[in-house]
Structures are given as C-alpha cells and as structure tokens.
Amino acid sequence: MRQLVEEALEKIRPAIQSDGGDVQLVDVDEAEGNVQLQLLGACQGCPMSMLTLKAGIERTLVRLVPGVKSVETV
C-alpha cells in the first residue's frame, strides 16, 4: 500500500508545489487505512492547509489507493 500512496502523491505533488508547498509521506497504517503526511514549505501554517489536506490529498488518495480511509498530518 505504501508504494501506491507514494505513486498517488507523485500525481498530486506538482499542484502543491506550484503554490510553494510540498508533502512528505511519514507512515501508512494498512490495518486502519490511515496515512500520515507532513506538510512542507508554504503549506506549513497556511490557513488553507486543512482544506488542501482533506478536500484535495485525502480525497485523491481514497480514490486511487484501495484501503486508504483517512489522511492526517503529523
């Protein structure tokens, strides 16, 4: 599952980087379907980062990676 998450992140990373941010995969809990990410660059402390995380990243990972149920930042 970790590899599939990495591949999905590569697909959405250019959009995040275009705003000066980035995202790094920290951990994947396959049993729970939870993905932990670290937001980097302009995403750190951005008031829109939770919207980006939930409406953008989480929705994409749930759609593209079987078994992913949620995404959270660490």
Residue pairs with C-beta under 8 A, 6 or more apart in sequence:
1 28
1 30
1 65
1 66
1 67
1 68
2 25
2 28
4 64
4 65
4 66
5 25
5 28
5 35
5 61
5 65
5 68
6 25
8 60
8 61
8 64
8 65
9 23
9 25
9 57
9 61
11 60
11 64
12 56
12 57
12 60
13 22
13 23
15 56
16 22
16 23
16 43
16 52
16 56
16 57
17 41
19 42
19 43
20 41
20 42
21 39
21 40
21 41
21 42
21 43
21 44
21 46
21 49
21 52
22 39
22 40
22 41
22 43
23 37
23 38
23 39
23 40
23 43
23 57
24 37
24 38
24 40
25 35
25 36
25 37
26 36
26 37
26 38
26 74
27 35
27 36
27 74
28 34
28 35
28 36
29 35
29 36
30 67
32 69
33 67
33 68
33 69
33 70
34 68
34 69
34 70
34 71
34 72
35 61
35 68
35 70
35 71
35 72
36 71
36 72
36 73
36 74
37 53
37 57
37 71
37 72
37 73
37 74
38 73
38 74
39 46
39 49
39 52
39 53
39 73
43 49
43 52
46 52
49 73
53 71
53 72
53 73
54 71
57 71
58 70
58 71
61 68
61 71
62 68
62 69
